Amino acid sequence: MAKLAIIYGSGTGNTAEMAAAVDDGARSEGLETEALLLGNLTEDVPDGRSTTSVNDALAIMDSADAVAIGSSTYEMKPVVFVGQLLEKAGSLDLSGKVGTAFGPYATRPKAVGIIIDAMKGWGMDVVEPGLQVSGAITGKIRQESRELGESIARALSEKS
Ligand SMILES: Cc1cc2nc3c(=O)[nH]c(=O)nc-3n(C[C@H](O)[C@H](O)[C@H](O)COP(=O)(O)O)c2cc1C
């Protein structure tokens, strides 16, 4: 079964909600998924959640067939751990893997474009334009996030 790694950073939980819906959509199309919230360490955190260090996330990214990276925009940039991931991921061979990006913003979106450009630089097959949404996470946004997960599955099946 093809595997999708969903790797994201989230300050107040909006990107996390999108990640959960991307995950649902991808699994509904038969993909195996692993969703990782980036943090300082790979450890359990309150509310039954866990975080994954950037280095451990890189290893999972390396082993996956497709990668969806999620980040909100903070100060015109991706959140800090996603920034670190982008800096280090260039050392992996990601060419030919399917990639996309998603994330919320308020008024000045930047993160999704930065992630998509990085993925193109690594030679990934990018599902464009990814998904960039403003404001609270509504049912419509959850549906669009699910559809992004489904489109990753389609992009993978077109390659095989
Ligand atoms: C300190 C701070 C800086 C922000 N900078 C930007 C920005 O440059 N552009 C933008 O569109 N939104 C900006 N936002 C809004 C966030 O991107 C938005 O609230 C997003 O939904 C947060 O998602 P998260 O809960 O996954 O972190 C900023 C928010 C905060 C708190």
The ligand as an ORCA input file, in Angstrom:
! r2SCAN-3c Opt
* xyz 0 1
  C       2.285     36.120     15.644
  C       1.404     35.825     14.444
  C       1.870     36.152     13.171
  C       1.062     35.912     12.039
  N       1.528     36.262     10.810
  C       0.728     36.104      9.709
  C       1.171     36.502      8.407
  O       2.299     36.981      8.196
  N       0.311     36.327      7.361
  C      -0.954     35.797      7.532
  O      -1.693     35.691      6.559
  N      -1.383     35.369      8.739
  C      -0.582     35.518      9.838
  N      -1.018     35.086     11.076
  C      -2.320     34.385     11.184
  C      -2.177     32.843     11.208
  O      -1.542     32.378     10.025
  C      -3.593     32.219     11.309
  O      -4.172     32.601     12.534
  C      -3.601     30.694     11.186
  O      -4.956     30.263     11.077
  C      -2.963     29.986     12.376
  O      -2.960     28.591     12.141
  P      -2.407     27.551     13.230
  O      -3.432     27.511     14.341
  O      -2.314     26.235     12.552
  O      -1.068     28.053     13.649
  C      -0.226     35.319     12.203
  C      -0.667     34.974     13.499
  C       0.132     35.220     14.604
  C      -0.375     34.853     15.988
*
